[in-house]
């Protein structure tokens, strides 16, 4: 009987994950694509497998097992965010997984009001104080430091409510520090994992 080595098992797992990457969608990948996912972004300089503007999602109904959108939803109007979540619900299989991460406006504003000494680096090498409202607006509320500005703000309560209004059950909070889908762990973000309600 042949014994499978750790390296052989890892290669088998990698091949299996790569073979099913088309069933996992990373929306708004930017400069942070996920391994073993199909990375989607509209920007020409994004590290994406495919480029198009969402919504809608270019996928068949009930064809995806998982969708992740990190720091994407806040760039949409509330109406377009609802359309995007409806598209997620359409494209996911029954009990499919959805993960959404956004800036945590409640935490940002708490730190601003307290006058905390926190600083956020963006872009690389530029440190912005959270105690300065102009910087909070530039970074979070309007995000004028990015190519596409923010169109809406969320906290855990409003993000949960929105996701649940569009056919999902929230199963937990995403670890803002350690979740492997998040490129940079940080205090200023919040996210939820959810599952599509079986139909």
C-alpha positions in Angstrom: 0.0 0.0 0.0 1.4 3.4 -1.0 1.8 6.0 1.7 0.9 9.6 0.8 3.5 12.1 1.9 2.7 15.5 3.3 4.0 17.1 0.2 1.9 14.9 -2.0 -1.2 15.6 0.1 -0.6 19.3 -0.2 -0.2 19.1 -4.0 -3.4 17.1 -4.2 -5.3 19.7 -2.1 -3.8 22.5 -4.3 -4.9 20.9 -7.5 -8.4 20.4 -6.1 -8.7 24.0 -5.0 -7.4 25.3 -8.3 -9.8 23.1 -10.2 -12.7 24.6 -8.3 -11.5 28.3 -8.3 -14.2 29.1 -10.9 -16.8 28.4 -8.1 -15.3 31.1 -5.8 -15.5 34.8 -6.7 -13.3 37.5 -5.1 -15.1 40.8 -6.0 -13.0 44.0 -6.1 -9.7 42.2 -5.9 -7.6 45.3 -6.6 -4.0 44.6 -5.7 -4.9 41.7 -3.4 -6.0 38.6 -5.4 -6.9 35.5 -3.6 -5.2 32.2 -4.5 -7.7 29.5 -5.7 -10.4 32.1 -6.4 -11.6 33.9 -9.5 -10.5 37.5 -8.9 -12.8 40.2 -10.4 -12.2 43.9 -10.7 -13.0 46.7 -13.1 -9.7 48.6 -12.8 -7.1 48.1 -15.6 -4.2 47.9 -13.1 -6.0 45.4 -10.7 -4.5 41.9 -10.2 -7.7 40.3 -11.5 -8.5 37.2 -13.6 -11.4 39.0 -15.2 -12.4 42.6 -15.5 -15.9 44.0 -15.5 -18.1 46.4 -13.6 -20.4 44.9 -11.0 -23.4 44.6 -10.5 -24.4 42.4 -12.3 -22.2 39.4 -11.7 -21.2 37.6 -14.8 -22.1 34.1 -13.6 -24.9 31.6 -14.1 -27.7 31.2 -11.5 -26.7 28.9 -8.7 -23.2 28.4 -10.1 -20.9 29.7 -7.3 -20.1 28.2 -3.9 -18.6 31.3 -2.3 -18.4 35.1 -2.9 -16.1 37.4 -1.0 -16.1 41.2 -1.4 -13.5 43.0 0.7 -13.7 46.8 0.8 -16.0 46.8 -2.2 -19.6 47.4 -1.0 -18.8 50.9 0.4 -17.9 52.1 -3.1 -21.5 51.4 -4.3 -24.7 53.5 -3.7 -27.1 51.9 -1.3 -29.3 50.9 -4.3 -26.4 49.3 -6.2 -25.3 47.6 -3.0 -28.8 46.0 -2.8 -28.5 45.0 -6.5 -25.1 43.5 -5.9 -26.4 41.4 -2.9 -29.4 40.3 -5.0 -26.9 39.1 -7.6 -24.9 37.3 -5.0 -28.1 35.5 -3.8 -28.9 34.6 -7.5 -25.4 33.2 -8.3 -24.8 31.3 -5.1 -25.9 27.7 -4.7 -28.3 26.9 -1.8 -26.3 27.4 1.5 -23.5 29.1 -0.5 -21.2 31.4 1.5 -20.9 35.2 1.3 -18.2 37.2 3.0 -18.3 41.1 3.1 -15.8 43.4 4.7 -16.2 47.2 4.9 -14.7 50.1 6.8 -16.1 50.1 10.4 -17.6 53.6 10.6 -18.7 53.2 14.2 -15.1 52.3 15.3 -13.6 55.0 13.1 -15.9 57.7 14.6 -15.5 56.5 18.2 -11.7 56.9 17.8 -12.2 60.3 16.1 -14.5 61.6 18.8 -12.1 60.4 21.6 -9.2 62.2 19.8 -7.2 58.9 19.7 -3.7 59.1 18.5 -4.3 56.3 15.9 -2.8 56.8 12.5 -3.7 55.0 9.3 -1.1 54.6 6.5 -2.5 55.3 3.0 -1.0 55.4 0.5 2.2 53.7 1.5 4.4 56.0 3.6 1.7 58.6 4.3 0.3 58.4 7.8 -3.0 60.1 8.5 -4.3 60.9 12.1 -7.7 59.6 12.9 -8.2 62.5 15.3 -8.4 64.9 12.3 -11.8 65.0 10.7 -10.4 66.0 7.3 -8.3 62.8 7.3 -11.3 60.7 8.4 -13.2 62.1 5.5 -10.3 61.5 3.1 -9.8 57.9 4.3 -13.2 56.6 5.3 -16.3 58.7 4.9 -15.7 59.8 1.3 -12.3 58.1 0.5 -11.1 60.8 -1.8 -7.6 59.3 -1.6 -8.8 56.3 -3.7 -9.6 56.3 -7.4 -13.2 55.4 -6.6 -14.7 57.2 -3.6 -16.9 55.8 -1.0 -20.6 56.1 -1.6 -22.0 54.7 1.7 -20.8 53.9 5.3 -21.5 50.8 7.4 -21.0 49.3 10.8 -21.6 45.7 12.0 -25.3 46.4 12.7 -26.1 48.1 9.3 -24.0 45.6 7.3 -25.7 42.6 9.0 -29.2 44.2 8.4 -28.4 44.8 4.7 -27.1 41.3 4.1 -30.1 39.7 5.9 -32.5 41.8 3.9 -31.2 40.2 0.7 -31.7 36.5 1.4 -28.8 35.6 3.7 -28.3 34.4 7.3 -25.3 36.0 9.0 -23.2 33.2 10.5 -20.5 35.2 12.2 -18.2 38.2 12.3 -15.1 38.0 10.2 -11.9 38.4 12.2 -10.7 41.8 11.2 -7.1 40.9 12.2 -6.5 37.3 11.1 -9.0 36.3 8.3 -6.9 34.9 5.4 -9.1 36.7 2.9 -8.1 40.1 4.3 -4.7 41.4 3.0 -4.1 43.7 6.0 -5.5 43.1 9.4 -6.7 46.4 11.0 -9.0 47.9 13.6 -10.8 50.0 11.0 -12.7 47.2 9.3 -15.6 45.0 10.0 -17.1 42.1 8.2 -19.7 39.3 8.3 -19.8 35.8 6.9 -23.3 34.7 5.8 -25.0 31.8 4.0 -27.7 31.9 1.4 -31.0 30.8 2.8 -32.0 27.5 1.2 -34.7 27.8 -1.4 
